[in-house]
């Protein structure tokens, strides 16, 4: 009887553990919910941006696997919609659920601020917005827990692209590097031309010399924009 009771207890534990894992693992429903967040006609742009900023992207394992590829693409789309939507709406948003590295987050925040300033002065050659149309993504596995993701997308016929270096930290997807690389884009001016700007180093934004150089370029460009 004791053995039977123990067996039932073990079986219940296994079932509960399996259910818990299933609930925490990205599903088609959770992906659809993320993508639908920018398609709801009932929500204002501010509400959509808030939903995107507060979205969490947890995966089951410590490292990204093939099972997470679709979820990783949804993560990339959500980030792009959040960034480009914030430019268009001229609002500040949080990238904490997308970018763990403080230096990269600081750069992205400043890049957004200057892109908004540039946009307000009519200096952007592309159209920013929330409702982007995405083409097929290019996905490359660079290491056990490091992926390159490139998304061509457009808004009102204005085409652009975003390159992302993605990894998992504490079972959450995070961006290790980002590059829009538009012709007149702030990141192009600060981090380099598309022909030379490579996304393959997850430690790039820990390089103090690199970070200081980029931020100095941003400060100079801000001065130029404010004097226009």
Buried (B, 14 or more C-beta within 10 A) or exposed (E): EEEEEEEEEEEEEEEEEEEEEEEEBBEEEBBEEBBEBBEEEEBEBEEBBBBBBEBEBBBBEEEBEEEBBEBBBBBBBBBBBBBBBBBBBEBEBBBEBBBBBEBBBBBBBBBBBBBBBBBEEEBBEBBBBBBBEBEEBEBEEBEEBBBBBBBBBBBEEBEBBBBBBBBBEEEBBBBBBBBBBBEEBBBBBBBBEBEEBBBEBBEBBBEEEBBEEBBEBBEEBBEEBEEE
